[in-house]
Amino acid sequence: MDLPPSEARSRIMRAVKSQDTAPEMIVRRMAHAMGKRYRLHRHDLPGKPDLIFPLLRKIIFVHGCFWHGHDCKRGARQPKTNAAYWIKKISRNKERDAQTQEILRSLGWDVLIIWECQTKDQDALKNMLMFFLT
């Protein structure tokens, strides 16, 4: 039985995870393999960062390109349905991300944003992590 389009869309959107995503798992495995130990999703920090390196005072967010409005091909896609809602939502996400980063930096944390599309190139990602975590 086929679902009406709005119910099908709702079902798809409910399945989108905010934690433990495939790109986040790639970054976590790579950091761990480099011998770096971290904490996950601390609720006492603004934005609940994906990876927290407390001794280094460094934080990594792994952002989905579409959800956080990256300028890559995937992030620049325009929704076909309910476009006004999605444009506004992604704009709010970008504003919230900027505020979160500003607050974290004012608290003495270094912040790195890794975009979903950047997890595809393993060598470049490893270099980025090594540079940031030293």
Secondary structure, DSSP 8 states (H G I E B T S, - for coil): ----HHHHHHHHHHH--SSS-HHHHHHHHHHHHTT---EE--TTSTT--SEEETTTTEEEEEE-TTTTT-SSTTTT---SSSHHHHHHHHHHHHHHHHHHHHHHHHTT-EEEEEEGGGGS-HHHHHHHHHHHT-
